[in-house]
Amino acid sequence: MPPPTAQQIIDAQRQDWNRMSGGWERWDRFFEQNLTCLNHRLVADARLRAGHHVLDLGSGTGYPALLAA
């Protein structure tokens, strides 16, 4: 069996994300309301300054990375 093409991988990822998006939408407000203090603490503990670069390696909802930006 030949390896999947780049487009097949993209299509499969899109299908996976579309399948899971309902769960993210359902729980998004809960995470935002209950994890705000944790997100701010994570970013504060990183001691980021202007000019620093941040790489988000799967921080869940992405709020810490957005806050860092």
Secondary structure, DSSP 8 states (H G I E B T S, - for coil): -----HHHHHHHHHHHHHHHHHHHHHHHHHHHHHHHHHHHHHHHHHT--TT-----S--TTSHHHHHH-
